[in-house]
Amino acid sequence: MNFIKKIDFNQLLTALNETLYMSFTSLIFATIIGLLIGILLFVTQSDGLYKNKFVNRIVDIIVNVLRAVPFIILMILVMPFTKAIVGTILGASAAIPSLIIAAVPFYARLCVIAFTEVDKGTIEASKSMGATNWQIIYKVLLPESLPALISGITVTGISLISYTAMAGAIGSGGLGNLAYMYGWVRRNNAVLYSATLIILIIVLVIQGLGDYIVKKIDKR
């Protein structure tokens, strides 16, 4: 009973809502932008549908650089940009730009891996039947790689949950902020453990849902 009494459930619910808001808003944008960048990287390869070594190299470098920067440092670096578009560097909304910037290159790479697994014979057969490059992309490439793309979204979503926890340590709100400021700093283990448990549950739900969808759509 003493354990439960130490938990402010309204505060916990607010933190949960902030975490879900940050995670899923940034996941939507990261999925769309990351998919487009992944397609661009794949089709501009030396054997791609739109060969362009220069574009491929530039985009590849940008993606690699963004992936190499640790999230906490990235969040600090984009603070001026965040303040310019959001108006503040604190709160859940302020964390979203850095979350998107961190997740986009990660998901873009997963998309390229998914596209690479598509049977090249299927693509060549589509070409021989007169399909345009755009038709190959949205009628062959995307449908054939869909299970892997969904798996990539699942992995990205789980990564974003961990990013929000780190962002919470520097004032973005959410369960990470609750666990650190009201759990660890104030030596309230009830808050620390409950926030951690909820984060674990969210991760398990995302993983389970992702696995279920992949099994449903994977016809291989």
One Martini backbone bead per residue (centre of mass of N, CA, C, O) as a GRO file, in nm:
protein
  220
    1MET     BB    1   0.057   0.062  -0.021
    2ASN     BB    2   0.295   0.260   0.000
    3PHE     BB    3   0.371   0.236  -0.295
    4ILE     BB    4   0.104   0.357  -0.416
    5LYS     BB    5   0.105   0.633  -0.253
    6LYS     BB    6   0.369   0.739  -0.420
    7ILE     BB    7   0.161   0.765  -0.656
    8ASP     BB    8   0.077   0.984  -0.924
    9PHE     BB    9  -0.165   0.914  -1.152
   10ASN     BB   10  -0.195   1.181  -1.304
   11GLN     BB   11   0.105   1.212  -1.367
   12LEU     BB   12   0.135   0.939  -1.512
   13LEU     BB   13  -0.074   0.993  -1.738
   14THR     BB   14   0.061   1.242  -1.854
   15ALA     BB   15   0.330   1.102  -1.925
   16LEU     BB   16   0.208   0.892  -2.114
   17ASN     BB   17   0.086   1.089  -2.320
   18GLU     BB   18   0.356   1.223  -2.396
   19THR     BB   19   0.497   0.970  -2.502
   20LEU     BB   20   0.288   0.896  -2.721
   21TYR     BB   21   0.299   1.163  -2.871
   22MET     BB   22   0.598   1.167  -2.943
   23SER     BB   23   0.627   0.886  -3.076
   24PHE     BB   24   0.387   0.887  -3.297
   25THR     BB   25   0.442   1.151  -3.436
   26SER     BB   26   0.739   1.089  -3.517
   27LEU     BB   27   0.679   0.819  -3.664
   28ILE     BB   28   0.511   0.926  -3.896
   29PHE     BB   29   0.726   1.117  -4.015
   30ALA     BB   30   0.963   0.910  -4.030
   31THR     BB   31   0.825   0.714  -4.224
   32ILE     BB   32   0.778   0.901  -4.464
   33ILE     BB   33   1.064   1.022  -4.497
   34GLY     BB   34   1.229   0.756  -4.485
   35LEU     BB   35   1.098   0.624  -4.732
   36LEU     BB   36   1.183   0.836  -4.941
   37ILE     BB   37   1.488   0.810  -4.886
   38GLY     BB   38   1.509   0.508  -4.940
   39ILE     BB   39   1.420   0.522  -5.233
   40LEU     BB   40   1.639   0.717  -5.328
   41LEU     BB   41   1.880   0.535  -5.257
   42PHE     BB   42   1.797   0.288  -5.430
   43VAL     BB   43   1.743   0.425  -5.725
   44THR     BB   44   2.052   0.570  -5.723
   45GLN     BB   45   2.204   0.344  -5.778
   46SER     BB   46   2.408   0.184  -6.001
   47ASP     BB   47   2.138  -0.035  -6.032
   48GLY     BB   48   1.912   0.156  -6.062
   49LEU     BB   49   1.640   0.329  -6.193
   50TYR     BB   50   1.801   0.617  -6.099
   51LYS     BB   51   2.090   0.687  -6.181
   52ASN     BB   52   2.287   0.870  -5.913
   53LYS     BB   53   2.577   0.921  -5.766
   54PHE     BB   54   2.560   1.202  -5.637
   55VAL     BB   55   2.294   1.181  -5.480
   56ASN     BB   56   2.360   0.921  -5.328
   57ARG     BB   57   2.611   1.029  -5.178
   58ILE     BB   58   2.487   1.269  -5.027
   59VAL     BB   59   2.259   1.117  -4.879
   60ASP     BB   60   2.442   0.907  -4.744
   61ILE     BB   61   2.605   1.104  -4.571
   62ILE     BB   62   2.373   1.231  -4.413
   63VAL     BB   63   2.270   0.970  -4.287
   64ASN     BB   64   2.536   0.886  -4.144
   65VAL     BB   65   2.570   1.137  -3.969
   66LEU     BB   66   2.297   1.124  -3.814
   67ARG     BB   67   2.347   0.832  -3.700
   68ALA     BB   68   2.622   0.911  -3.536
   69VAL     BB   69   2.456   1.091  -3.354
   70PRO     BB   70   2.375   1.129  -3.054
   71PHE     BB   71   2.077   1.211  -2.927
   72ILE     BB   72   2.150   1.417  -2.709
   73ILE     BB   73   2.326   1.590  -2.898
   74LEU     BB   74   2.114   1.641  -3.114
   75MET     BB   75   1.914   1.792  -2.932
   76ILE     BB   76   2.108   2.028  -2.874
   77LEU     BB   77   2.172   2.117  -3.171
   78VAL     BB   78   1.842   2.168  -3.238
   79MET     BB   79   1.736   2.392  -3.049
   80PRO     BB   80   1.717   2.642  -3.236
   81PHE     BB   81   1.517   2.507  -3.432
   82THR     BB   82   1.300   2.437  -3.224
   83LYS     BB   83   1.245   2.730  -3.126
   84ALA     BB   84   1.163   2.842  -3.408
   85ILE     BB   85   0.905   2.630  -3.449
   86VAL     BB   86   0.787   2.608  -3.135
   87GLY     BB   87   0.912   2.828  -2.897
   88THR     BB   88   1.062   2.584  -2.748
   89ILE     BB   89   1.273   2.345  -2.536
   90LEU     BB   90   1.016   2.250  -2.385
   91GLY     BB   91   0.862   1.963  -2.397
   92ALA     BB   92   0.707   1.751  -2.614
   93SER     BB   93   0.711   1.924  -2.878
   94ALA     BB   94   1.027   1.988  -2.863
   95ALA     BB   95   1.114   1.679  -2.926
   96ILE     BB   96   1.018   1.606  -3.216
   97PRO     BB   97   1.237   1.707  -3.414
   98SER     BB   98   1.468   1.525  -3.298
   99LEU     BB   99   1.321   1.256  -3.335
  100ILE     BB  100   1.296   1.271  -3.641
  101ILE     BB  101   1.598   1.311  -3.711
  102ALA     BB  102   1.680   1.034  -3.578
  103ALA     BB  103   1.471   0.834  -3.734
  104VAL     BB  104   1.497   0.869  -4.040
  105PRO     BB  105   1.779   0.733  -4.104
  106PHE     BB  106   1.708   0.466  -3.974
  107TYR     BB  107   1.464   0.393  -4.160
  108ALA     BB  108   1.601   0.429  -4.433
  109ARG     BB  109   1.791   0.186  -4.399
  110LEU     BB  110   1.568  -0.028  -4.366
  111CYS     BB  111   1.450   0.019  -4.647
  112VAL     BB  112   1.694  -0.061  -4.816
  113ILE     BB  113   1.705  -0.349  -4.711
  114ALA     BB  114   1.421  -0.427  -4.806
  115PHE     BB  115   1.469  -0.371  -5.113
  116THR     BB  116   1.713  -0.567  -5.151
  117GLU     BB  117   1.525  -0.833  -5.100
  118VAL     BB  118   1.417  -0.799  -5.366
  119ASP     BB  119   1.361  -0.955  -5.647
  120LYS     BB  120   1.520  -0.883  -5.941
  121GLY     BB  121   1.345  -1.054  -6.134
  122THR     BB  122   1.080  -0.899  -6.087
  123ILE     BB  123   1.180  -0.629  -6.195
  124GLU     BB  124   1.267  -0.727  -6.477
  125ALA     BB  125   0.987  -0.835  -6.560
  126SER     BB  126   0.844  -0.560  -6.545
  127LYS     BB  127   1.013  -0.425  -6.762
  128SER     BB  128   0.949  -0.630  -6.997
  129MET     BB  129   0.624  -0.540  -6.966
  130GLY     BB  130   0.643  -0.201  -6.948
  131ALA     BB  131   0.713  -0.084  -6.687
  132THR     BB  132   0.755   0.171  -6.503
  133ASN     BB  133   0.934   0.296  -6.251
  134TRP     BB  134   0.687   0.381  -6.078
  135GLN     BB  135   0.542   0.109  -6.098
  136ILE     BB  136   0.767  -0.055  -5.964
  137ILE     BB  137   0.761   0.088  -5.692
  138TYR     BB  138   0.428   0.063  -5.621
  139LYS     BB  139   0.389  -0.256  -5.743
  140VAL     BB  140   0.666  -0.398  -5.628
  141LEU     BB  141   0.858  -0.286  -5.412
  142LEU     BB  142   0.654  -0.223  -5.181
  143PRO     BB  143   0.490  -0.491  -5.161
  144GLU     BB  144   0.741  -0.689  -5.132
  145SER     BB  145   0.857  -0.508  -4.866
  146LEU     BB  146   0.637  -0.471  -4.641
  147PRO     BB  147   0.719  -0.653  -4.402
  148ALA     BB  148   0.995  -0.507  -4.359
  149LEU     BB  149   0.875  -0.224  -4.317
  150ILE     BB  150   0.711  -0.294  -4.065
  151SER     BB  151   0.951  -0.387  -3.897
  152GLY     BB  152   1.090  -0.110  -3.909
  153ILE     BB  153   0.870   0.044  -3.758
  154THR     BB  154   0.892  -0.113  -3.498
  155VAL     BB  155   1.190  -0.048  -3.435
  156THR     BB  156   1.156   0.261  -3.443
  157GLY     BB  157   0.943   0.285  -3.219
  158ILE     BB  158   1.124   0.168  -2.994
  159SER     BB  159   1.347   0.378  -3.020
  160LEU     BB  160   1.164   0.625  -2.953
  161ILE     BB  161   1.104   0.548  -2.665
  162SER     BB  162   1.401   0.576  -2.572
  163TYR     BB  163   1.434   0.872  -2.659
  164THR     BB  164   1.216   0.993  -2.470
  165ALA     BB  165   1.364   0.913  -2.212
  166MET     BB  166   1.612   1.092  -2.268
  167ALA     BB  167   1.459   1.361  -2.313
  168GLY     BB  168   1.345   1.378  -2.019
  169ALA     BB  169   1.623   1.465  -1.883
  170ILE     BB  170   1.583   1.766  -2.058
  171GLY     BB  171   1.253   1.851  -2.055
  172SER     BB  172   1.013   1.681  -2.232
  173GLY     BB  173   0.893   1.473  -2.071
  174GLY     BB  174   0.738   1.206  -1.962
  175LEU     BB  175   0.852   0.906  -1.838
  176GLY     BB  176   1.149   0.988  -1.823
  177ASN     BB  177   1.108   1.241  -1.649
  178LEU     BB  178   0.961   1.101  -1.417
  179ALA     BB  179   1.183   0.894  -1.343
  180TYR     BB  180   1.402   1.110  -1.285
  181MET     BB  181   1.273   1.353  -1.118
  182TYR     BB  182   1.058   1.167  -0.931
  183GLY     BB  183   1.242   0.915  -0.881
  184TRP     BB  184   1.554   0.950  -0.862
  185VAL     BB  185   1.596   1.235  -0.732
  186ARG     BB  186   1.359   1.164  -0.497
  187ARG     BB  187   1.364   0.862  -0.415
  188ASN     BB  188   1.113   0.724  -0.591
  189ASN     BB  189   1.058   0.399  -0.664
  190ALA     BB  190   0.764   0.388  -0.752
  191VAL     BB  191   0.796   0.577  -0.996
  192LEU     BB  192   1.034   0.444  -1.136
  193TYR     BB  193   0.905   0.157  -1.176
  194SER     BB  194   0.637   0.237  -1.315
  195ALA     BB  195   0.758   0.384  -1.559
  196THR     BB  196   0.927   0.145  -1.659
  197LEU     BB  197   0.695  -0.056  -1.696
  198ILE     BB  198   0.537   0.106  -1.909
  199ILE     BB  199   0.759   0.111  -2.120
  200LEU     BB  200   0.772  -0.198  -2.154
  201ILE     BB  201   0.479  -0.234  -2.245
  202ILE     BB  202   0.492  -0.061  -2.498
  203VAL     BB  203   0.710  -0.226  -2.639
  204LEU     BB  204   0.553  -0.498  -2.642
  205VAL     BB  205   0.313  -0.396  -2.804
  206ILE     BB  206   0.462  -0.306  -3.057
  207GLN     BB  207   0.595  -0.579  -3.118
  208GLY     BB  208   0.336  -0.749  -3.131
  209LEU     BB  209   0.191  -0.585  -3.353
  210GLY     BB  210   0.409  -0.607  -3.568
  211ASP     BB  211   0.418  -0.919  -3.585
  212TYR     BB  212   0.120  -0.957  -3.663
  213ILE     BB  213   0.118  -0.796  -3.929
  214VAL     BB  214   0.341  -0.953  -4.072
  215LYS     BB  215   0.195  -1.231  -4.069
  216LYS     BB  216  -0.056  -1.131  -4.237
  217ILE     BB  217   0.122  -1.012  -4.503
  218ASP     BB  218   0.301  -1.261  -4.526
  219LYS     BB  219   0.332  -1.477  -4.829
  220ARG     BB  220   0.605  -1.660  -4.803
   0.00000   0.00000   0.00000
